[in-house]
């Protein structure tokens, strides 16, 4: 099935009829400048954001266990699954939100987009997080070196999902409309 250019890309397509990428590292290199370094710091910020409620939850269970003479400590078996669910919901809701970025990504002026330019959505954000953790866990952190060898600075899980992380601080800001009064 051939793409005829009648979609939302404004008719832009390459010679093969497939839609063109929205972010070209040769035409817009500033979108990818410093992205890998910013992603590392964004990840560390997100780890802190994710860890605070988890630590508070563990402290609550510990205190609750003391108060209930040890019965409350049975809740510790829920802590690990709750941590995983919390992380997936955090990434899904953040990337699926209006900024298409986690808190760490927002602090570092990063934004996740699909390869054709659309913002992220909940399932994409959740899947992005799961694939990242799986790839780093099974393939070692050296898998992150993939980002050094492509123009869009995409990591392995970005390539699999068809996403791009861009530097959102350089995007041209649209001036607000003039008031008519």
C-alpha positions as CSV (number, residue, x, y, z in Angstrom):
1,X,0.0,0.0,0.0
2,X,1.5,3.3,-1.1
3,X,1.2,6.6,0.8
4,X,-0.3,9.2,-1.5
5,X,0.5,12.3,0.5
6,X,-3.1,13.0,1.5
7,X,-2.6,12.7,5.3
8,X,-1.8,15.4,7.9
9,X,1.7,16.0,6.7
10,X,0.7,18.7,4.2
11,X,1.6,16.5,1.3
12,X,5.3,16.2,2.3
13,X,6.7,12.9,1.3
14,X,9.9,11.5,0.0
15,X,10.5,9.8,-3.4
16,X,9.2,6.4,-2.2
17,X,5.8,7.9,-1.2
18,X,6.3,7.5,2.5
19,X,5.7,10.5,4.8
20,X,8.8,12.6,5.4
21,X,10.3,12.8,8.9
22,X,9.2,15.9,10.8
23,X,12.6,16.5,12.3
24,X,15.6,16.6,10.0
25,X,18.9,16.7,11.9
26,X,20.6,18.3,8.9
27,X,18.1,21.0,8.3
28,X,17.4,21.6,12.0
29,X,20.5,20.6,13.9
30,X,19.6,22.9,16.8
31,X,16.7,20.6,17.7
32,X,19.2,17.8,18.6
33,X,22.0,19.9,20.1
34,X,22.8,18.7,23.7
35,X,19.8,16.3,23.8
36,X,21.8,13.3,25.1
37,X,23.3,15.2,28.0
38,X,20.0,16.8,28.8
39,X,18.3,13.4,28.8
40,X,20.7,12.1,31.4
41,X,20.0,15.0,33.7
42,X,16.3,14.7,33.0
43,X,16.4,11.0,33.9
44,X,18.1,11.8,37.2
45,X,15.5,14.4,38.1
46,X,12.7,11.9,37.2
47,X,14.4,9.4,39.5
48,X,14.1,11.8,42.4
49,X,10.5,12.6,41.5
50,X,9.6,8.9,41.3
51,X,11.6,8.1,44.5
52,X,10.0,10.6,46.9
53,X,6.5,9.0,47.0
54,X,8.0,5.5,47.1
55,X,10.2,6.4,50.1
56,X,7.2,8.0,51.8
57,X,5.2,4.8,51.1
58,X,7.8,2.6,52.7
59,X,8.1,4.9,55.7
60,X,4.3,4.8,56.1
61,X,4.2,1.0,56.0
62,X,7.0,0.8,58.5
63,X,5.3,3.1,61.0
64,X,1.9,1.5,60.3
65,X,3.5,-1.9,61.1
66,X,4.8,-0.6,64.4
67,X,1.4,0.8,65.4
68,X,-0.4,-2.4,64.5
69,X,2.2,-4.6,66.3
70,X,3.6,-6.0,63.0
71,X,0.4,-6.7,61.2
72,X,0.8,-3.6,58.9
73,X,4.2,-4.9,57.7
74,X,2.2,-7.4,55.5
75,X,1.7,-4.4,53.2
76,X,5.4,-4.5,52.2
77,X,4.6,-7.1,49.6
78,X,2.5,-4.5,47.8
79,X,5.3,-1.9,47.8
80,X,7.3,-3.3,44.8
81,X,4.3,-3.7,42.5
82,X,3.0,-0.3,43.5
83,X,6.4,1.2,42.6
84,X,6.2,-0.2,39.1
85,X,2.7,0.9,38.6
86,X,3.5,4.4,39.9
87,X,6.5,4.7,37.5
88,X,4.4,3.5,34.5
89,X,1.6,5.9,35.4
90,X,4.0,8.8,35.9
91,X,5.7,8.3,32.5
92,X,2.4,7.7,30.7
93,X,0.6,10.7,32.2
94,X,3.6,13.0,31.8
95,X,4.4,12.1,28.2
96,X,0.8,11.9,27.4
97,X,0.1,15.3,29.0
98,X,0.0,18.7,27.3
99,X,3.8,19.2,27.5
100,X,4.7,15.8,26.1
101,X,7.5,15.6,28.7
102,X,8.2,14.3,32.2
103,X,9.0,16.8,34.9
104,X,12.7,16.2,34.4
105,X,12.4,16.6,30.6
106,X,10.5,19.9,31.2
107,X,13.2,21.2,33.5
108,X,15.8,20.3,30.8
109,X,13.7,21.8,28.0
110,X,13.1,18.4,26.3
111,X,10.0,17.2,24.5
112,X,9.1,13.7,23.2
113,X,7.5,13.6,19.7
114,X,6.6,10.9,17.3
115,X,8.9,10.7,14.2
116,X,6.2,12.5,12.2
117,X,5.9,15.4,14.7
118,X,2.8,14.5,16.8
119,X,3.0,14.9,20.7
120,X,3.1,11.8,22.9
121,X,0.1,10.0,24.4
122,X,-0.3,7.9,27.5
123,X,0.3,4.5,26.0
124,X,3.4,5.8,24.1
125,X,4.8,7.2,27.4
126,X,4.2,4.1,29.4
127,X,5.6,1.9,26.6
128,X,8.6,4.2,26.3
129,X,9.4,3.8,30.0
130,X,9.0,0.0,29.9
131,X,11.2,-0.4,26.8
132,X,13.9,1.9,28.3
133,X,14.1,-0.2,31.5
134,X,14.0,-3.5,29.7
135,X,16.7,-2.5,27.2
136,X,19.0,-1.1,29.9
137,X,18.3,-4.1,32.2
138,X,19.0,-6.8,29.6
139,X,21.4,-5.2,27.2
140,X,23.4,-3.2,29.8
141,X,23.7,0.6,30.0
142,X,26.0,0.4,27.0
143,X,22.9,0.3,24.8
144,X,22.6,4.0,25.5
145,X,25.6,4.5,23.2
146,X,23.3,4.1,20.2
147,X,22.4,7.8,20.6
148,X,25.9,8.8,19.7
149,X,25.7,7.2,16.2
150,X,22.6,8.8,14.7
151,X,21.8,12.3,13.8
152,X,18.5,12.5,15.8
153,X,20.3,11.3,18.9
154,X,17.7,8.5,19.3
155,X,18.2,5.7,21.7
156,X,17.3,2.1,21.0
157,X,13.8,2.4,22.6
158,X,13.2,5.6,20.6
159,X,14.0,3.8,17.4
160,X,11.8,0.9,18.2
161,X,8.8,3.1,19.1
162,X,9.4,5.7,16.4
163,X,9.9,8.6,18.8
164,X,12.3,11.6,18.8
165,X,13.3,13.7,21.8
166,X,13.9,17.3,20.8
167,X,15.3,20.4,22.4
168,X,12.1,22.4,23.0
169,X,13.9,25.6,24.1
170,X,14.8,26.6,20.6
171,X,11.5,26.1,18.9
172,X,10.2,29.4,17.4
173,X,7.6,30.9,19.7
174,X,4.5,32.1,18.0
175,X,3.7,35.7,18.9
176,X,0.2,36.1,20.5
177,X,-2.4,37.7,18.2
178,X,-2.8,41.4,18.4
179,X,-5.8,42.7,20.3
180,X,-8.4,44.6,18.3
181,X,-9.6,47.0,21.0
